[in-house]
Amino acid sequence: MLSKKSILSVDDLDTGEIMQVLESADSFMDISRREIKKVPTLRGKTVASLFFEPSTRTRISFEIAAKRLSADIVNFSAQASSLLKGETIMDTLRTILSMQVDLLVIRHRDSGTVKLMDSVVNVPVINAGDGKHQHPTQALLDIYTIKNHFNRLEGLKVALVGDYINSRVARSCQSLFEKMGLEVTIVAPAMLLPEDWSGFKVEHSIDRIIEDTDILYMLRMQFERQDRKLYPSVREYNRYLSLDMKRLSRMKKDSVVMHPGPVNRGIEIYDEIMELAKEKGNNILIDEQVTAGVAVRMALLYLVLGQS
């Protein structure tokens, strides 16, 4: 099992525990391929999914993961809760805990709120994304996808391209990738980088790395987290950071394209490439990332709850 009760950040896991998650995910991936995609591993456990921010992939992925392990899952939506009547988040949390749930999966728009909630509860918490801070399960499913594709991790070159400053995915992936031996380059203009990026390997145009990278990881432009316009225009973004067919043709033969979703078509990735991604046998791994998400989250739920 894992040394930490809760998973709030990729830094909560050492390399041995990360490999334990990935190896467990292999078993659960096999289960997901069966005709009957269910095991009794967490029968009798109750997972509460608390999303204070919209989500499709992460929320549904956790729900499917819990159900395939035979856990009961309760989905909380802030838009349909007593928060709209003036109830505080802490009172909402106290109410849910009074119902004897065994684990909380929490997403919140404000950085640090998940950690605060974890500090006042007596059950494990898994961070499903908090503000601009962390998204550990996304980074884990990404490293799992990479390992499955390349059959190795050490020495691979990955470029995180785009809106780094607003991206919790970028922070989690950078930390986890470097911990697992990948070489990370951030590709972004100065206005999409933190004030102090002196410790990063940085390029300002995708053309500088396109022919040398193994994993081109396109970050979503986080319009909803921007309190001011950080880039002059979509046309300018396209000029330096977008992936179009011409740039795709310049990539190494065995390199891959990844994106955490949802894709802003025509901004991070052009429509033609998104249509190409529907075909079998290409190196655009966006669908593979989504599939891996269920297996990795099954592994985490099992490792956190399986022996409690």
C-alpha positions in Angstrom: 0.0 0.0 0.0 1.0 3.7 -0.1 2.8 5.5 2.7 0.5 8.6 2.6 -3.2 8.4 3.6 -4.2 11.0 1.0 -2.9 11.8 -2.5 -2.8 15.6 -2.8 0.3 16.0 -5.0 2.6 13.9 -7.1 5.2 14.8 -4.4 3.3 12.5 -2.0 4.6 9.5 -3.9 8.2 8.3 -4.2 9.4 6.5 -7.3 8.7 3.0 -5.8 5.1 4.0 -5.0 4.7 5.4 -8.5 5.8 2.1 -10.0 3.4 0.3 -7.6 0.6 2.4 -9.0 1.6 1.7 -12.6 2.0 -2.0 -12.0 -1.4 -2.2 -10.3 -2.9 -0.2 -13.2 -1.7 -3.0 -15.6 -4.0 -5.5 -13.8 -6.9 -3.1 -13.8 -6.4 -2.4 -17.5 -6.9 -6.1 -18.1 -10.1 -6.0 -16.1 -11.3 -3.1 -18.3 -10.9 -5.2 -21.4 -13.1 -8.0 -20.1 -16.7 -8.5 -21.1 -17.7 -8.1 -17.4 -15.6 -5.2 -16.2 -16.1 -5.6 -12.5 -14.3 -7.1 -9.5 -15.5 -7.1 -5.8 -12.3 -5.5 -4.5 -13.9 -2.5 -2.8 -17.4 -3.9 -2.1 -18.9 -2.2 0.9 -16.7 1.0 0.5 -18.3 4.3 -0.3 -16.5 7.0 -2.3 -17.8 10.6 -2.3 -16.9 12.6 -5.4 -17.0 16.3 -4.6 -16.6 18.5 -7.7 -16.8 22.3 -7.1 -15.6 22.9 -10.7 -16.9 21.5 -14.0 -15.3 18.3 -15.3 -16.1 15.5 -17.7 -13.0 13.2 -18.0 -11.8 13.2 -14.4 -15.2 13.0 -12.8 -16.6 10.2 -15.0 -13.2 8.4 -14.9 -13.3 8.2 -11.1 -16.9 7.2 -11.2 -16.3 4.3 -13.6 -13.1 3.3 -11.6 -15.1 3.1 -8.3 -17.9 1.1 -9.9 -15.6 -1.4 -11.5 -14.1 -2.0 -8.1 -17.7 -2.5 -6.7 -17.5 0.6 -4.5 -20.6 2.7 -4.0 -20.0 6.2 -5.3 -21.9 9.4 -4.5 -21.5 12.3 -6.9 -21.7 15.8 -5.5 -22.3 18.8 -7.7 -21.8 22.3 -6.3 -24.4 23.7 -8.8 -27.1 21.5 -7.3 -26.2 21.7 -3.6 -27.0 23.7 -0.5 -24.0 25.9 -1.2 -26.4 27.9 -3.4 -28.5 28.5 -0.2 -25.6 29.9 1.7 -24.1 26.7 3.3 -20.3 26.9 3.7 -18.0 24.3 2.2 -16.9 23.1 5.6 -20.5 22.6 6.6 -21.1 20.7 3.4 -18.1 18.6 4.1 -19.2 17.8 7.7 -22.6 16.7 6.4 -21.1 14.3 3.8 -18.7 12.9 6.4 -21.6 12.2 8.8 -22.9 9.8 6.2 -19.8 7.5 6.9 -18.1 7.7 3.5 -14.7 6.1 3.2 -12.9 8.3 0.7 -13.3 11.8 -0.8 -12.3 12.7 -4.4 -12.2 16.5 -4.5 -11.8 19.1 -7.3 -11.9 22.8 -6.5 -11.2 25.9 -8.4 -9.0 27.4 -5.7 -5.4 26.3 -5.2 -4.9 24.8 -1.7 -8.5 24.2 -0.9 -8.2 20.4 -1.3 -5.3 20.4 1.2 -7.3 22.5 3.6 -10.2 20.0 3.4 -7.9 17.1 3.9 -6.6 18.6 7.1 -10.0 18.5 8.7 -11.3 15.1 7.7 -10.5 11.6 9.0 -10.8 9.8 5.7 -8.4 9.7 2.7 -8.6 12.4 0.1 -7.6 12.2 -3.6 -7.0 15.5 -5.3 -8.8 15.6 -8.6 -7.4 19.1 -9.4 -7.1 22.3 -7.4 -6.8 25.6 -9.1 -3.4 26.2 -10.7 -1.7 23.9 -8.2 -1.8 20.1 -8.8 -3.6 17.4 -10.7 -1.7 14.2 -9.6 -4.0 11.6 -11.2 -3.6 13.3 -14.6 0.2 13.1 -14.3 0.0 9.5 -13.2 -2.2 8.4 -16.2 0.2 10.4 -18.5 3.3 8.6 -17.2 1.4 5.3 -17.5 0.5 6.1 -21.1 4.1 7.0 -21.9 5.5 3.8 -20.3 3.0 1.6 -22.2 3.8 3.2 -25.5 7.6 3.3 -25.2 8.2 0.5 -22.8 10.6 2.8 -21.0 10.8 6.1 -19.3 14.4 7.0 -18.6 15.9 9.5 -21.1 12.8 10.3 -23.0 12.5 13.9 -24.1 9.1 15.6 -23.4 8.0 19.2 -24.3 5.2 20.8 -22.3 3.8 23.3 -24.7 1.6 26.3 -24.1 -0.1 27.8 -21.0 2.2 26.7 -18.3 1.5 29.5 -15.8 -2.2 28.5 -15.4 -1.9 24.8 -15.7 -2.0 22.4 -12.7 -1.4 19.6 -15.2 1.9 21.1 -16.3 3.1 21.4 -12.7 2.2 17.9 -11.8 3.5 16.4 -15.1 6.8 18.3 -14.9 7.5 17.2 -11.3 6.5 13.5 -12.0 8.2 13.3 -15.4 11.5 14.6 -14.0 11.2 12.3 -11.0 10.9 9.3 -13.3 13.9 10.3 -15.5 12.4 12.1 -18.4 14.0 15.3 -19.8 11.5 18.1 -19.6 11.4 21.3 -21.7 8.8 24.0 -21.2 7.7 25.7 -24.4 6.0 29.0 -23.7 6.4 32.7 -24.1 7.4 34.8 -21.1 3.9 35.9 -20.3 2.8 32.2 -19.9 5.6 31.4 -17.5 6.0 32.1 -13.8 8.0 35.1 -12.8 11.0 33.0 -11.8 11.6 30.3 -14.5 15.4 30.3 -14.2 15.4 26.7 -13.0 13.5 25.5 -16.1 14.7 24.4 -19.5 12.7 26.8 -21.7 12.1 27.5 -25.3 9.7 30.1 -26.7 8.6 28.4 -30.0 7.5 24.9 -30.8 9.7 24.9 -33.9 12.8 24.9 -31.6 12.0 21.4 -30.2 9.6 19.8 -32.7 12.2 17.6 -34.5 14.0 16.4 -31.3 11.2 15.6 -28.8 9.8 12.2 -28.1 6.6 13.4 -26.4 4.9 16.6 -27.5 2.5 17.4 -24.7 0.1 20.2 -25.7 -1.3 22.1 -22.7 -4.8 23.5 -22.8 -5.1 27.2 -23.0 -6.8 28.0 -19.6 -9.1 30.8 -20.5 -11.2 30.3 -17.4 -8.2 30.9 -15.1 -7.0 34.0 -16.7 -7.9 37.3 -14.9 -6.4 39.2 -17.8 -5.5 38.4 -21.5 -2.1 36.9 -21.5 -1.6 36.4 -25.2 -2.1 39.0 -28.0 -4.2 36.8 -30.4 -5.0 33.3 -31.5 -3.1 34.0 -34.7 0.0 34.8 -32.6 -0.4 31.7 -30.5 -0.7 29.6 -33.7 2.5 31.1 -35.1 4.6 29.9 -32.2 2.8 27.2 -30.2 0.1 25.4 -32.1 0.4 22.0 -33.7 -0.6 21.9 -37.3 -0.1 19.3 -40.1 3.2 20.9 -41.2 4.7 20.7 -37.8 3.3 17.2 -37.2 5.2 16.1 -40.4 8.4 17.3 -38.9 8.2 15.2 -35.8 10.4 12.2 -35.2 9.0 8.9 -36.6 8.3 7.4 -33.2 7.4 10.5 -31.3 3.9 11.0 -29.9 1.4 13.8 -29.2 -0.5 14.1 -25.9 -3.1 16.5 -24.5 -4.9 16.4 -21.1 -8.2 17.5 -22.7 -10.5 19.1 -23.6 -8.7 20.4 -26.7 -9.4 23.9 -27.9 -9.4 23.0 -31.6 -7.5 25.5 -33.7 -5.6 26.8 -30.8 -3.4 24.0 -29.2 -4.1 21.5 -32.0 -5.6 22.0 -35.5 -8.8 20.3 -36.6 -7.1 18.1 -39.2 -4.9 16.5 -36.5 -7.9 15.9 -34.2 -9.7 14.1 -37.1 -6.5 12.1 -37.8 -6.5 11.0 -34.1 -9.6 9.0 -34.7 -7.7 6.6 -37.0 -6.0 3.5 -35.6 -2.3 3.2 -35.5 -1.4 6.9 -35.2 0.9 8.4 -32.6 -1.7 10.8 -31.2 -2.4 9.3 -27.7 -5.2 11.5 -26.5 -7.8 8.6 -26.4 -5.2 6.3 -24.8 -4.7 8.8 -22.0 -8.5 8.8 -21.3 -8.5 5.0 -21.3 -5.5 4.8 -19.0 -7.2 7.2 -16.6 -9.7 4.6 -15.5 -7.1 2.0 -14.8 -4.8 4.3 -13.0 -7.6 5.7 -10.8 -8.7 2.1 -10.1 -5.2 1.4 -8.9 -5.1 4.5 -6.6 -8.5 3.7 -5.1 -7.4 0.1 -4.5 -4.0 1.1 -3.0 -5.6 3.7 -0.7 -8.7 1.7 0.3 -8.0 -1.9 -0.4 -6.5 -2.8 3.0 -8.3 -0.2 5.1 
